[in-house]
Amino acid sequence: MENISPSLLLLWDVKRSLAKGHSVAQGVRQFLLRDDVGSKDSDFIVCVEQWWVSQNNPSFLFNKTSLSLHRQYLLELLEAGLRGQSISAALNNLESELILSCEGEMQERLMRLPLLSLLPLLFLIFPSLMIVLISPLLEAFTI
């Protein structure tokens, strides 16, 4: 599960908590207690921890503007859920959007992969090509 987007993991933990009849707070706590989220996007995990502290402590202010729009919307949905509003339909819609954005990100990486795999080949071919091109010139100067 280390390669899955942490925002998607948070959404799934909250949905699972709601499906079991627990609260949104229980789902957020479940996400924060995870140890398999990985360090791929640990800044989001730190942001969720700070956001969670700001929800429990009104004197602590949390600025969501540094997050992406999907993550801002997810935290706003969770705030609405903590206030007791129904968020199931909105969570389902956001889940489909997050999955689509993850698929788009994977497609972008897959499109760049052939170029990245050619870079080592380029670094091996370029010196040998230069030797082939320069060797006749060097022979002309040595005679």
N, C-alpha and C positions, 0 to 999 in steps of 0.2 A: 504493500500500500504506500510505499515511499514515493512513487512516481505520480500519484494522484494529487491533484491540486488541493491544497489545504482548505481553501474556501469550499470546495465540493465536499470534503470530508466533514467540515463543520456543518454544512447543510444536511448531509446524510445523518450525522449524529443527532441533530435536532429533530429531523423527521422520524428517526427510529425511536427517539424518546417520546415524541407525541403519539406514535403508533402504539407504544406500550402503555399509554395513559399517563405518562409522567409529564413534567412541565418543560418549558423551553429552557429554564435555568438548569435543569438536570442534564439536558442535551449539551449545553455549553460546557458544563462541568465535565461531562464525559469527554468532550473534545480536548479540554485543557489537561486532562489526566492521561491522554494518549502518549505513548512513548514511541510509536511507530510512524509519527508524522514526518520525521526526518528533518534534516537541516537544509533541505532544498529551498524552502521559503520560510525560514525561521523568523524573518521580520514580520510576516503576517501573524504568526503565532504570538509574538511579543505584542503586536497591536491588539490582538483579541484579548490577551491578558490585561493590557492597559484599559481596553474598553470595558472589560468585565469589572475591573476595580472601579472605574468611573460609574458603572451602573449601581454598584453597591455603596459607593461613597460619593454623594452629590458634590462635595467640595473639590473633588478631583475632576478636572476637565480633560476631555479627550478630543483631539482634532482628527476628524476622519478625512480631511482633504488630501492627505498624502496617499490614500488608498485608491485603487482603481474603482471605476463606477460600479462594477459587479459587487465588489467587496463592500463598498459604501452601502449599496442597496441591501445586501445581506445583513449587515449590522443594523440598518434601519428596520428591516423586517423583524429581526430578533428583538429589538427594542419594543416594537409594537406587540410582539408575542409576550414579552415580559410584562407589558401593561395589561395583558388579558385579552387582546384582540385576536380574532381568528386569522391565522396566517397560512393555513394548509394549502389553499389554492395558489397563493403567491409563492410559496416555497416550491410547489410543483412547477410553476412557470419559470422560476429562477433556475431550478435544477436543469430544465431542458435548455435554457440559454447558456448555462455554464458548461454543459456537455457539448453544445455546439461550438462554443468558443475554444474548448479544449481540443476538439476535433480540428478546428481551423489552425490552432497552434501546432498540432502534430503534422498537419499537411504542409505548413510552412517549413518545419524542420525537415520533413522528408524531401521537400523540393531543394533545400540547401545541401542535403547529404551528398549527392554525387559530386558537387563542386568541392566540398570539404575533403572527400576521399581522393580527389585528384591532386590536392596540394602536395602530399608527400611524393607523389610521382613526379610532379613538376620540379621539386627540389632535387630529385635524383637525376632527371634527364638534363636539366639546364647545365650543370657543370660538365657532364660528358659531351654535350653538344658544343660547348665553348672550347673544350680540348680539341675536338675534331676540327673546328673552324680555325683555331689559332695555331695548331701544330704546323700547317704548311707555311704560315707566316714566320714562325720561329725557325723553321728549317732554312728559309730564305736568308735570314739574318746570320745564321751560324756558318754558312758557306763562305 
